[in-house]
Protein backbone atom coordinates (compact mmCIF):
# COMPACT_ATOMS: atom_id res chain seq x y z
CA UNK A 1 0.00 0.00 0.00
CA UNK A 2 2.93 2.34 0.80
CA UNK A 3 4.28 1.62 -2.65
CA UNK A 4 0.95 2.59 -4.31
CA UNK A 5 0.82 5.73 -2.17
CA UNK A 6 4.30 6.62 -3.37
CA UNK A 7 3.29 6.26 -7.03
CA UNK A 8 0.18 8.38 -6.50
CA UNK A 9 2.17 11.00 -4.65
CA UNK A 10 4.61 11.15 -7.58
CA UNK A 11 1.72 11.62 -10.04
CA UNK A 12 0.29 14.39 -7.85
CA UNK A 13 3.60 16.23 -8.02
CA UNK A 14 3.71 15.81 -11.80
CA UNK A 15 0.11 17.07 -12.03
CA UNK A 16 1.07 20.21 -10.09
CA UNK A 17 3.87 20.92 -12.57
CA UNK A 18 1.54 20.19 -15.49
CA UNK A 19 -1.05 22.59 -14.08
CA UNK A 20 1.52 25.40 -14.09
CA UNK A 21 2.57 24.53 -17.65
CA UNK A 22 -1.05 24.22 -18.75
CA UNK A 23 -1.84 27.71 -17.47
CA UNK A 24 1.25 29.07 -19.21
CA UNK A 25 0.22 27.30 -22.42
CA UNK A 26 -3.28 28.76 -22.33
CA UNK A 27 -1.90 32.26 -21.74
CA UNK A 28 0.07 31.84 -24.97
CA UNK A 29 -3.10 30.59 -26.65
CA UNK A 30 -4.72 33.86 -25.61
CA UNK A 31 -1.93 35.79 -27.33
CA UNK A 32 -2.40 33.63 -30.44
CA UNK A 33 -6.14 34.37 -30.39
CA UNK A 34 -5.38 38.10 -30.27
CA UNK A 35 -2.95 37.70 -33.17
CA UNK A 36 -5.49 35.72 -35.22
CA UNK A 37 -8.18 38.31 -34.62
CA UNK A 38 -5.80 41.10 -35.64
CA UNK A 39 -4.73 39.28 -38.80
CA UNK A 40 -8.07 37.78 -39.81
CA UNK A 41 -7.05 34.15 -39.35
CA UNK A 42 -9.31 31.19 -38.59
CA UNK A 43 -9.03 29.40 -35.25
CA UNK A 44 -8.17 25.97 -36.66
CA UNK A 45 -5.14 25.40 -38.87
CA UNK A 46 -5.13 21.73 -39.86
CA UNK A 47 -1.65 21.83 -41.41
CA UNK A 48 -0.13 23.43 -38.34
CA UNK A 49 -1.88 20.91 -36.08
CA UNK A 50 -0.60 17.95 -38.15
CA UNK A 51 2.92 19.39 -38.05
CA UNK A 52 2.75 19.83 -34.27
CA UNK A 53 1.56 16.25 -33.70
CA UNK A 54 4.14 14.80 -36.10
CA UNK A 55 7.00 16.70 -34.44
CA UNK A 56 5.99 16.19 -30.82
CA UNK A 57 5.12 12.50 -30.96
CA UNK A 58 8.74 11.84 -31.95
CA UNK A 59 9.73 13.06 -28.46
CA UNK A 60 8.19 9.91 -26.94
CA UNK A 61 10.62 6.99 -26.96
CA UNK A 62 8.23 4.33 -25.65
CA UNK A 63 6.28 2.85 -28.61
CA UNK A 64 3.49 1.65 -26.32
CA UNK A 65 2.94 5.10 -24.81
CA UNK A 66 3.27 7.12 -28.05
CA UNK A 67 -0.37 6.62 -29.32
CA UNK A 68 -1.67 7.82 -25.94
CA UNK A 69 0.52 10.92 -26.18
CA UNK A 70 -0.92 11.64 -29.63
CA UNK A 71 -4.41 11.52 -28.07
CA UNK A 72 -3.18 13.83 -25.32
CA UNK A 73 -1.87 16.29 -27.94
CA UNK A 74 -5.14 16.21 -29.89
CA UNK A 75 -7.10 16.89 -26.72
CA UNK A 76 -4.80 19.81 -25.90
CA UNK A 77 -5.33 21.25 -29.39
CA UNK A 78 -9.09 20.88 -29.01
CA UNK A 79 -9.05 22.63 -25.62
CA UNK A 80 -6.85 25.43 -26.99
CA UNK A 81 -9.20 25.91 -29.95
CA UNK A 82 -12.24 26.05 -27.66
CA UNK A 83 -10.52 28.69 -25.51
CA UNK A 84 -9.55 30.75 -28.57
CA UNK A 85 -13.09 30.39 -29.89
CA UNK A 86 -14.45 31.85 -26.66
CA UNK A 87 -11.95 34.73 -26.78
CA UNK A 88 -12.66 35.50 -30.45
CA UNK A 89 -16.43 35.37 -30.02
CA UNK A 90 -16.58 39.15 -30.43
CA UNK A 91 -14.64 39.17 -33.69
CA UNK A 92 -16.38 41.28 -36.35
CA UNK A 93 -16.32 39.90 -39.89
CA UNK A 94 -17.65 41.89 -42.85
CA UNK A 95 -19.02 40.39 -46.05
CA UNK A 96 -20.95 41.63 -49.07
CA UNK A 97 -24.57 40.53 -49.49
CA UNK A 98 -27.31 39.31 -47.20
CA UNK A 99 -27.53 36.36 -44.86
CA UNK A 100 -27.35 33.16 -46.91
CA UNK A 101 -25.19 34.60 -49.73
CA UNK A 102 -22.14 32.54 -50.68
CA UNK A 103 -19.89 35.15 -49.00
CA UNK A 104 -21.94 34.67 -45.81
CA UNK A 105 -21.51 30.89 -46.07
CA UNK A 106 -17.73 31.24 -46.56
CA UNK A 107 -17.44 33.66 -43.62
CA UNK A 108 -19.50 31.35 -41.41
CA UNK A 109 -17.28 28.38 -42.24
CA UNK A 110 -14.06 30.28 -41.52
CA UNK A 111 -15.31 32.22 -38.47
CA UNK A 112 -18.22 30.16 -37.08
CA UNK A 113 -18.71 32.03 -33.81
CA UNK A 114 -17.94 35.57 -34.93
CA UNK A 115 -20.24 38.51 -35.47
CA UNK A 116 -20.95 38.63 -39.22
CA UNK A 117 -21.63 42.10 -40.63
CA UNK A 118 -23.56 42.43 -43.91
CA UNK A 119 -22.67 45.19 -46.40
CA UNK A 120 -24.22 46.35 -49.64
CA UNK A 121 -21.14 45.88 -51.83
CA UNK A 122 -17.48 44.83 -51.86
CA UNK A 123 -16.13 48.35 -51.40
CA UNK A 124 -18.30 49.00 -48.35
CA UNK A 125 -17.23 45.71 -46.72
CA UNK A 126 -13.55 46.43 -47.45
CA UNK A 127 -13.68 50.00 -46.13
CA UNK A 128 -15.39 48.85 -42.93
CA UNK A 129 -12.13 47.06 -42.05
CA UNK A 130 -9.96 50.01 -43.08
CA UNK A 131 -12.07 52.22 -40.79
CA UNK A 132 -11.74 49.78 -37.86
CA UNK A 133 -15.46 48.97 -37.81
CA UNK A 134 -14.67 45.29 -38.52
CA UNK A 135 -11.66 43.06 -37.87
CA UNK A 136 -11.61 41.49 -41.32
CA UNK A 137 -13.62 41.14 -44.53
CA UNK A 138 -14.39 37.98 -46.49
CA UNK A 139 -14.59 38.83 -50.20
CA UNK A 140 -14.60 36.74 -53.39
CA UNK A 141 -11.53 37.11 -55.60
CA UNK A 142 -12.16 34.50 -58.30
CA UNK A 143 -14.74 32.01 -59.58
CA UNK A 144 -13.55 28.91 -61.41
CA UNK A 145 -16.03 29.54 -64.25
CA UNK A 146 -16.55 33.32 -64.32
CA UNK A 147 -12.94 34.34 -63.58
CA UNK A 148 -11.63 37.09 -61.33
CA UNK A 149 -13.75 39.60 -59.42
CA UNK A 150 -12.45 42.88 -60.85
CA UNK A 151 -13.72 45.17 -58.12
CA UNK A 152 -11.98 43.18 -55.38
CA UNK A 153 -8.77 43.00 -57.38
CA UNK A 154 -8.85 46.79 -57.73
CA UNK A 155 -9.23 47.06 -53.95
CA UNK A 156 -6.10 44.93 -53.54
CA UNK A 157 -4.20 47.48 -55.64
CA UNK A 158 -5.64 50.70 -54.22
CA UNK A 159 -6.51 49.69 -50.64
CA UNK A 160 -4.45 49.26 -47.48
CA UNK A 161 -5.53 45.77 -46.36
CA UNK A 162 -3.67 42.46 -46.56
CA UNK A 163 -4.74 38.92 -47.45
CA UNK A 164 -3.75 36.31 -44.86
CA UNK A 165 -6.09 33.48 -45.75
CA UNK A 166 -7.90 32.08 -48.80
CA UNK A 167 -10.83 29.68 -48.68
CA UNK A 168 -12.12 27.69 -51.65
CA UNK A 169 -15.92 27.30 -51.42
CA UNK A 170 -17.58 24.75 -53.72
CA UNK A 171 -20.61 26.39 -55.37
CA UNK A 172 -23.75 24.31 -55.86
CA UNK A 173 -26.92 25.88 -57.23
CA UNK A 174 -30.36 24.57 -56.31
CA UNK A 175 -33.89 25.41 -57.43
CA UNK A 176 -35.78 26.84 -54.45
CA UNK A 177 -39.45 27.66 -54.14
CA UNK A 178 -42.17 28.76 -51.75
CA UNK A 179 -43.61 25.86 -49.71
CA UNK A 180 -46.09 23.73 -51.64
CA UNK A 181 -44.67 24.39 -55.13
CA UNK A 182 -43.64 21.71 -57.60
CA UNK A 183 -41.17 21.89 -60.49
CA UNK A 184 -44.11 22.05 -62.91
CA UNK A 185 -45.41 25.18 -61.14
CA UNK A 186 -42.21 27.17 -61.71
CA UNK A 187 -42.35 29.51 -64.72
CA UNK A 188 -39.75 32.12 -63.70
CA UNK A 189 -36.45 31.94 -61.80
CA UNK A 190 -34.69 34.77 -60.01
CA UNK A 191 -30.97 34.85 -59.23
CA UNK A 192 -27.70 36.68 -59.71
CA UNK A 193 -26.83 36.97 -63.44
CA UNK A 194 -23.74 34.79 -62.91
CA UNK A 195 -25.82 32.02 -61.30
CA UNK A 196 -28.43 32.25 -64.09
CA UNK A 197 -25.65 31.91 -66.65
CA UNK A 198 -24.12 28.94 -64.81
CA UNK A 199 -27.52 27.16 -64.88
CA UNK A 200 -28.29 28.07 -68.50
CA UNK A 201 -28.90 24.54 -69.75
CA UNK A 202 -31.34 23.75 -66.94
CA UNK A 203 -33.25 27.01 -67.50
CA UNK A 204 -33.49 26.36 -71.24
CA UNK A 205 -34.55 22.74 -70.78
CA UNK A 206 -37.47 23.77 -68.53
CA UNK A 207 -38.40 26.82 -70.63
CA UNK A 208 -38.08 29.23 -67.71
CA UNK A 209 -37.99 33.00 -67.92
CA UNK A 210 -35.40 34.79 -65.80
CA UNK A 211 -35.14 37.80 -63.51
CA UNK A 212 -31.89 39.23 -62.14
CA UNK A 213 -31.20 39.88 -58.46
CA UNK A 214 -28.34 41.48 -56.58
CA UNK A 215 -27.18 38.05 -55.41
CA UNK A 216 -28.52 34.53 -54.89
CA UNK A 217 -29.55 35.11 -51.27
CA UNK A 218 -31.48 38.25 -52.20
CA UNK A 219 -33.32 36.16 -54.82
CA UNK A 220 -34.27 33.60 -52.16
CA UNK A 221 -35.40 36.34 -49.81
CA UNK A 222 -37.58 37.84 -52.57
CA UNK A 223 -39.48 34.64 -53.34
CA UNK A 224 -39.95 33.94 -49.62
CA UNK A 225 -41.56 37.36 -49.32
CA UNK A 226 -43.70 36.98 -52.45
CA UNK A 227 -44.95 33.48 -51.73
CA UNK A 228 -45.68 33.05 -55.45
CA UNK A 229 -45.59 29.34 -56.33
CA UNK A 230 -44.79 30.09 -59.99
CA UNK A 231 -41.51 31.85 -59.15
CA UNK A 232 -38.36 30.05 -58.00
CA UNK A 233 -34.89 31.12 -56.97
CA UNK A 234 -31.50 29.69 -57.85
CA UNK A 235 -29.46 29.72 -54.65
CA UNK A 236 -27.73 27.55 -52.05
CA UNK A 237 -29.31 24.88 -49.87
CA UNK A 238 -28.29 26.86 -46.78
CA UNK A 239 -30.33 29.79 -48.09
CA UNK A 240 -33.41 27.58 -48.34
CA UNK A 241 -33.09 26.74 -44.64
CA UNK A 242 -32.66 30.40 -43.70
CA UNK A 243 -35.77 31.61 -45.53
CA UNK A 244 -38.07 28.61 -45.07
CA UNK A 245 -38.03 27.55 -48.73
CA UNK A 246 -38.25 24.13 -50.32
CA UNK A 247 -35.51 22.64 -52.53
CA UNK A 248 -37.23 21.41 -55.71
CA UNK A 249 -34.07 20.31 -57.52
CA UNK A 250 -30.43 19.87 -56.51
CA UNK A 251 -27.17 20.74 -58.31
CA UNK A 252 -28.73 22.32 -61.39
CA UNK A 253 -25.54 24.10 -62.55
CA UNK A 254 -24.16 23.22 -65.98
CA UNK A 255 -20.73 22.25 -64.62
CA UNK A 256 -19.99 19.99 -61.68
CA UNK A 257 -16.71 21.86 -61.14
CA UNK A 258 -17.63 25.27 -59.80
CA UNK A 259 -16.00 26.99 -56.85
CA UNK A 260 -15.29 30.48 -55.62
CA UNK A 261 -12.11 31.55 -53.85
CA UNK A 262 -12.71 33.90 -50.94
CA UNK A 263 -9.93 35.99 -49.40
CA UNK A 264 -9.81 37.31 -45.86
CA UNK A 265 -8.65 40.94 -45.75
CA UNK A 266 -7.28 42.46 -42.53
CA UNK A 267 -5.26 45.48 -41.46
CA UNK A 268 -2.11 43.51 -40.57
CA UNK A 269 -0.01 41.06 -42.54
CA UNK A 270 0.54 37.59 -41.15
CA UNK A 271 4.21 36.57 -41.01
CA UNK A 272 4.03 32.93 -40.00
CA UNK A 273 6.74 30.76 -38.50
CA UNK A 274 9.35 30.17 -41.21
CA UNK A 275 10.44 26.95 -39.51
CA UNK A 276 7.14 25.37 -40.58
CA UNK A 277 7.08 24.44 -44.26
CA UNK A 278 3.62 24.26 -45.77
CA UNK A 279 3.02 22.40 -49.02
CA UNK A 280 1.04 25.18 -50.69
CA UNK A 281 2.62 28.38 -49.46
CA UNK A 282 1.73 31.25 -51.78
CA UNK A 283 1.81 35.02 -52.01
CA UNK A 284 0.14 37.78 -54.02
CA UNK A 285 1.89 40.79 -55.55
CA UNK A 286 0.39 43.75 -57.39
CA UNK A 287 2.66 46.14 -59.26
CA UNK A 288 3.10 48.59 -62.10
CA UNK A 289 6.11 48.72 -64.40
CA UNK A 290 7.90 51.63 -65.99
CA UNK A 291 6.84 52.45 -69.53
CA UNK A 292 9.94 50.89 -71.05
CA UNK A 293 10.50 48.05 -73.51
CA UNK A 294 10.94 44.70 -71.73
CA UNK A 295 10.04 46.09 -68.27
CA UNK A 296 7.34 43.46 -67.61
CA UNK A 297 9.54 40.62 -68.92
CA UNK A 298 12.39 41.74 -66.64
CA UNK A 299 10.03 41.73 -63.66
CA UNK A 300 8.85 38.21 -64.39
CA UNK A 301 12.44 37.03 -64.90
CA UNK A 302 13.39 38.28 -61.42
CA UNK A 303 10.56 36.28 -59.83
CA UNK A 304 11.56 33.15 -61.77
CA UNK A 305 15.26 33.61 -60.99
CA UNK A 306 14.47 33.47 -57.26
CA UNK A 307 12.75 30.12 -57.71
CA UNK A 308 9.12 31.18 -57.35
CA UNK A 309 6.57 29.51 -59.61
CA UNK A 310 3.96 31.95 -60.93
CA UNK A 311 0.52 30.36 -60.86
CA UNK A 312 -1.41 33.34 -62.14
CA UNK A 313 -0.66 36.59 -64.01
CA UNK A 314 -3.43 39.09 -64.72
CA UNK A 315 -3.60 42.72 -65.81
CA UNK A 316 -6.20 45.32 -64.85
CA UNK A 317 -6.73 48.88 -66.15
CA UNK A 318 -5.77 51.67 -63.74
CA UNK A 319 -8.77 53.83 -62.90
CA UNK A 320 -6.90 57.14 -62.83
CA UNK A 321 -4.66 56.66 -65.91
CA UNK A 322 -6.22 55.77 -69.25
CA UNK A 323 -4.54 52.89 -71.13
CA UNK A 324 -2.27 52.14 -68.19
CA UNK A 325 -2.38 48.85 -66.34
CA UNK A 326 -1.33 47.23 -63.10
CA UNK A 327 -0.42 43.56 -62.82
CA UNK A 328 -1.50 40.87 -60.37
CA UNK A 329 0.70 37.86 -59.69
CA UNK A 330 -0.02 34.83 -57.54
CA UNK A 331 3.06 32.68 -56.96
CA UNK A 332 4.02 29.59 -54.98
CA UNK A 333 6.61 29.66 -52.23
CA UNK A 334 7.48 31.34 -48.94
CA UNK A 335 8.26 35.02 -49.48
CA UNK A 336 9.02 35.57 -45.76
CA UNK A 337 12.61 34.39 -46.25
CA UNK A 338 15.86 36.19 -47.08
CA UNK A 339 15.43 35.00 -50.66
CA UNK A 340 11.96 36.57 -50.74
CA UNK A 341 13.22 39.84 -49.25
CA UNK A 342 16.03 39.99 -51.81
CA UNK A 343 13.52 39.44 -54.62
CA UNK A 344 11.24 42.22 -53.35
CA UNK A 345 14.20 44.58 -53.15
CA UNK A 346 15.14 43.83 -56.77
CA UNK A 347 11.53 44.28 -57.89
CA UNK A 348 11.26 47.61 -56.05
CA UNK A 349 14.13 48.98 -58.09
CA UNK A 350 12.43 47.96 -61.33
CA UNK A 351 8.71 48.49 -60.65
CA UNK A 352 7.05 51.90 -60.61
CA UNK A 353 4.82 50.61 -57.81
CA UNK A 354 4.95 47.35 -55.84
CA UNK A 355 2.76 45.92 -53.08
CA UNK A 356 2.90 42.57 -51.32
CA UNK A 357 -0.83 42.01 -50.80
CA UNK A 358 -0.40 38.98 -48.59
CA UNK A 359 0.74 35.43 -47.95
CA UNK A 360 -1.33 32.33 -47.32
CA UNK A 361 -1.23 28.53 -47.36
matplotlib code that plots the C-alpha trace (Angstrom):
import matplotlib.pyplot as plt

x = [0.0, 2.9, 4.3, 0.9, 0.8, 4.3, 3.3, 0.2, 2.2, 4.6, 1.7, 0.3, 3.6, 3.7, 0.1, 1.1, 3.9, 1.5, -1.1, 1.5, 2.6, -1.1, -1.8, 1.3, 0.2, -3.3, -1.9, 0.1, -3.1, -4.7, -1.9, -2.4, -6.1, -5.4, -3.0, -5.5, -8.2, -5.8, -4.7, -8.1, -7.0, -9.3, -9.0, -8.2, -5.1, -5.1, -1.6, -0.1, -1.9, -0.6, 2.9, 2.8, 1.6, 4.1, 7.0, 6.0, 5.1, 8.7, 9.7, 8.2, 10.6, 8.2, 6.3, 3.5, 2.9, 3.3, -0.4, -1.7, 0.5, -0.9, -4.4, -3.2, -1.9, -5.1, -7.1, -4.8, -5.3, -9.1, -9.1, -6.8, -9.2, -12.2, -10.5, -9.6, -13.1, -14.4, -11.9, -12.7, -16.4, -16.6, -14.6, -16.4, -16.3, -17.6, -19.0, -21.0, -24.6, -27.3, -27.5, -27.3, -25.2, -22.1, -19.9, -21.9, -21.5, -17.7, -17.4, -19.5, -17.3, -14.1, -15.3, -18.2, -18.7, -17.9, -20.2, -21.0, -21.6, -23.6, -22.7, -24.2, -21.1, -17.5, -16.1, -18.3, -17.2, -13.6, -13.7, -15.4, -12.1, -10.0, -12.1, -11.7, -15.5, -14.7, -11.7, -11.6, -13.6, -14.4, -14.6, -14.6, -11.5, -12.2, -14.7, -13.6, -16.0, -16.5, -12.9, -11.6, -13.8, -12.5, -13.7, -12.0, -8.8, -8.8, -9.2, -6.1, -4.2, -5.6, -6.5, -4.4, -5.5, -3.7, -4.7, -3.8, -6.1, -7.9, -10.8, -12.1, -15.9, -17.6, -20.6, -23.8, -26.9, -30.4, -33.9, -35.8, -39.5, -42.2, -43.6, -46.1, -44.7, -43.6, -41.2, -44.1, -45.4, -42.2, -42.4, -39.8, -36.4, -34.7, -31.0, -27.7, -26.8, -23.7, -25.8, -28.4, -25.7, -24.1, -27.5, -28.3, -28.9, -31.3, -33.2, -33.5, -34.6, -37.5, -38.4, -38.1, -38.0, -35.4, -35.1, -31.9, -31.2, -28.3, -27.2, -28.5, -29.6, -31.5, -33.3, -34.3, -35.4, -37.6, -39.5, -39.9, -41.6, -43.7, -45.0, -45.7, -45.6, -44.8, -41.5, -38.4, -34.9, -31.5, -29.5, -27.7, -29.3, -28.3, -30.3, -33.4, -33.1, -32.7, -35.8, -38.1, -38.0, -38.2, -35.5, -37.2, -34.1, -30.4, -27.2, -28.7, -25.5, -24.2, -20.7, -20.0, -16.7, -17.6, -16.0, -15.3, -12.1, -12.7, -9.9, -9.8, -8.6, -7.3, -5.3, -2.1, 0.0, 0.5, 4.2, 4.0, 6.7, 9.3, 10.4, 7.1, 7.1, 3.6, 3.0, 1.0, 2.6, 1.7, 1.8, 0.1, 1.9, 0.4, 2.7, 3.1, 6.1, 7.9, 6.8, 9.9, 10.5, 10.9, 10.0, 7.3, 9.5, 12.4, 10.0, 8.9, 12.4, 13.4, 10.6, 11.6, 15.3, 14.5, 12.8, 9.1, 6.6, 4.0, 0.5, -1.4, -0.7, -3.4, -3.6, -6.2, -6.7, -5.8, -8.8, -6.9, -4.7, -6.2, -4.5, -2.3, -2.4, -1.3, -0.4, -1.5, 0.7, 0.0, 3.1, 4.0, 6.6, 7.5, 8.3, 9.0, 12.6, 15.9, 15.4, 12.0, 13.2, 16.0, 13.5, 11.2, 14.2, 15.1, 11.5, 11.3, 14.1, 12.4, 8.7, 7.0, 4.8, 4.9, 2.8, 2.9, -0.8, -0.4, 0.7, -1.3, -1.2]
y = [0.0, 2.3, 1.6, 2.6, 5.7, 6.6, 6.3, 8.4, 11.0, 11.1, 11.6, 14.4, 16.2, 15.8, 17.1, 20.2, 20.9, 20.2, 22.6, 25.4, 24.5, 24.2, 27.7, 29.1, 27.3, 28.8, 32.3, 31.8, 30.6, 33.9, 35.8, 33.6, 34.4, 38.1, 37.7, 35.7, 38.3, 41.1, 39.3, 37.8, 34.1, 31.2, 29.4, 26.0, 25.4, 21.7, 21.8, 23.4, 20.9, 18.0, 19.4, 19.8, 16.3, 14.8, 16.7, 16.2, 12.5, 11.8, 13.1, 9.9, 7.0, 4.3, 2.8, 1.7, 5.1, 7.1, 6.6, 7.8, 10.9, 11.6, 11.5, 13.8, 16.3, 16.2, 16.9, 19.8, 21.2, 20.9, 22.6, 25.4, 25.9, 26.1, 28.7, 30.8, 30.4, 31.8, 34.7, 35.5, 35.4, 39.2, 39.2, 41.3, 39.9, 41.9, 40.4, 41.6, 40.5, 39.3, 36.4, 33.2, 34.6, 32.5, 35.1, 34.7, 30.9, 31.2, 33.7, 31.4, 28.4, 30.3, 32.2, 30.2, 32.0, 35.6, 38.5, 38.6, 42.1, 42.4, 45.2, 46.4, 45.9, 44.8, 48.3, 49.0, 45.7, 46.4, 50.0, 48.8, 47.1, 50.0, 52.2, 49.8, 49.0, 45.3, 43.1, 41.5, 41.1, 38.0, 38.8, 36.7, 37.1, 34.5, 32.0, 28.9, 29.5, 33.3, 34.3, 37.1, 39.6, 42.9, 45.2, 43.2, 43.0, 46.8, 47.1, 44.9, 47.5, 50.7, 49.7, 49.3, 45.8, 42.5, 38.9, 36.3, 33.5, 32.1, 29.7, 27.7, 27.3, 24.7, 26.4, 24.3, 25.9, 24.6, 25.4, 26.8, 27.7, 28.8, 25.9, 23.7, 24.4, 21.7, 21.9, 22.1, 25.2, 27.2, 29.5, 32.1, 31.9, 34.8, 34.9, 36.7, 37.0, 34.8, 32.0, 32.3, 31.9, 28.9, 27.2, 28.1, 24.5, 23.7, 27.0, 26.4, 22.7, 23.8, 26.8, 29.2, 33.0, 34.8, 37.8, 39.2, 39.9, 41.5, 38.1, 34.5, 35.1, 38.3, 36.2, 33.6, 36.3, 37.8, 34.6, 33.9, 37.4, 37.0, 33.5, 33.1, 29.3, 30.1, 31.8, 30.1, 31.1, 29.7, 29.7, 27.5, 24.9, 26.9, 29.8, 27.6, 26.7, 30.4, 31.6, 28.6, 27.6, 24.1, 22.6, 21.4, 20.3, 19.9, 20.7, 22.3, 24.1, 23.2, 22.2, 20.0, 21.9, 25.3, 27.0, 30.5, 31.5, 33.9, 36.0, 37.3, 40.9, 42.5, 45.5, 43.5, 41.1, 37.6, 36.6, 32.9, 30.8, 30.2, 26.9, 25.4, 24.4, 24.3, 22.4, 25.2, 28.4, 31.2, 35.0, 37.8, 40.8, 43.8, 46.1, 48.6, 48.7, 51.6, 52.4, 50.9, 48.1, 44.7, 46.1, 43.5, 40.6, 41.7, 41.7, 38.2, 37.0, 38.3, 36.3, 33.2, 33.6, 33.5, 30.1, 31.2, 29.5, 32.0, 30.4, 33.3, 36.6, 39.1, 42.7, 45.3, 48.9, 51.7, 53.8, 57.1, 56.7, 55.8, 52.9, 52.1, 48.8, 47.2, 43.6, 40.9, 37.9, 34.8, 32.7, 29.6, 29.7, 31.3, 35.0, 35.6, 34.4, 36.2, 35.0, 36.6, 39.8, 40.0, 39.4, 42.2, 44.6, 43.8, 44.3, 47.6, 49.0, 48.0, 48.5, 51.9, 50.6, 47.3, 45.9, 42.6, 42.0, 39.0, 35.4, 32.3, 28.5]
z = [0.0, 0.8, -2.6, -4.3, -2.2, -3.4, -7.0, -6.5, -4.7, -7.6, -10.0, -7.9, -8.0, -11.8, -12.0, -10.1, -12.6, -15.5, -14.1, -14.1, -17.6, -18.8, -17.5, -19.2, -22.4, -22.3, -21.7, -25.0, -26.6, -25.6, -27.3, -30.4, -30.4, -30.3, -33.2, -35.2, -34.6, -35.6, -38.8, -39.8, -39.4, -38.6, -35.3, -36.7, -38.9, -39.9, -41.4, -38.3, -36.1, -38.2, -38.1, -34.3, -33.7, -36.1, -34.4, -30.8, -31.0, -31.9, -28.5, -26.9, -27.0, -25.7, -28.6, -26.3, -24.8, -28.1, -29.3, -25.9, -26.2, -29.6, -28.1, -25.3, -27.9, -29.9, -26.7, -25.9, -29.4, -29.0, -25.6, -27.0, -29.9, -27.7, -25.5, -28.6, -29.9, -26.7, -26.8, -30.4, -30.0, -30.4, -33.7, -36.4, -39.9, -42.9, -46.1, -49.1, -49.5, -47.2, -44.9, -46.9, -49.7, -50.7, -49.0, -45.8, -46.1, -46.6, -43.6, -41.4, -42.2, -41.5, -38.5, -37.1, -33.8, -34.9, -35.5, -39.2, -40.6, -43.9, -46.4, -49.6, -51.8, -51.9, -51.4, -48.4, -46.7, -47.5, -46.1, -42.9, -42.0, -43.1, -40.8, -37.9, -37.8, -38.5, -37.9, -41.3, -44.5, -46.5, -50.2, -53.4, -55.6, -58.3, -59.6, -61.4, -64.3, -64.3, -63.6, -61.3, -59.4, -60.9, -58.1, -55.4, -57.4, -57.7, -54.0, -53.5, -55.6, -54.2, -50.6, -47.5, -46.4, -46.6, -47.5, -44.9, -45.8, -48.8, -48.7, -51.6, -51.4, -53.7, -55.4, -55.9, -57.2, -56.3, -57.4, -54.5, -54.1, -51.8, -49.7, -51.6, -55.1, -57.6, -60.5, -62.9, -61.1, -61.7, -64.7, -63.7, -61.8, -60.0, -59.2, -59.7, -63.4, -62.9, -61.3, -64.1, -66.6, -64.8, -64.9, -68.5, -69.8, -66.9, -67.5, -71.2, -70.8, -68.5, -70.6, -67.7, -67.9, -65.8, -63.5, -62.1, -58.5, -56.6, -55.4, -54.9, -51.3, -52.2, -54.8, -52.2, -49.8, -52.6, -53.3, -49.6, -49.3, -52.5, -51.7, -55.5, -56.3, -60.0, -59.2, -58.0, -57.0, -57.8, -54.6, -52.1, -49.9, -46.8, -48.1, -48.3, -44.6, -43.7, -45.5, -45.1, -48.7, -50.3, -52.5, -55.7, -57.5, -56.5, -58.3, -61.4, -62.6, -66.0, -64.6, -61.7, -61.1, -59.8, -56.9, -55.6, -53.9, -50.9, -49.4, -45.9, -45.7, -42.5, -41.5, -40.6, -42.5, -41.2, -41.0, -40.0, -38.5, -41.2, -39.5, -40.6, -44.3, -45.8, -49.0, -50.7, -49.5, -51.8, -52.0, -54.0, -55.6, -57.4, -59.3, -62.1, -64.4, -66.0, -69.5, -71.1, -73.5, -71.7, -68.3, -67.6, -68.9, -66.6, -63.7, -64.4, -64.9, -61.4, -59.8, -61.8, -61.0, -57.3, -57.7, -57.3, -59.6, -60.9, -60.9, -62.1, -64.0, -64.7, -65.8, -64.9, -66.2, -63.7, -62.9, -62.8, -65.9, -69.2, -71.1, -68.2, -66.3, -63.1, -62.8, -60.4, -59.7, -57.5, -57.0, -55.0, -52.2, -48.9, -49.5, -45.8, -46.2, -47.1, -50.7, -50.7, -49.2, -51.8, -54.6, -53.3, -53.2, -56.8, -57.9, -56.0, -58.1, -61.3, -60.6, -60.6, -57.8, -55.8, -53.1, -51.3, -50.8, -48.6, -47.9, -47.3, -47.4]

ax = plt.figure().add_subplot(projection="3d")
ax.plot(x, y, z, "-o")
ax.set_aspect("equal")
plt.show()
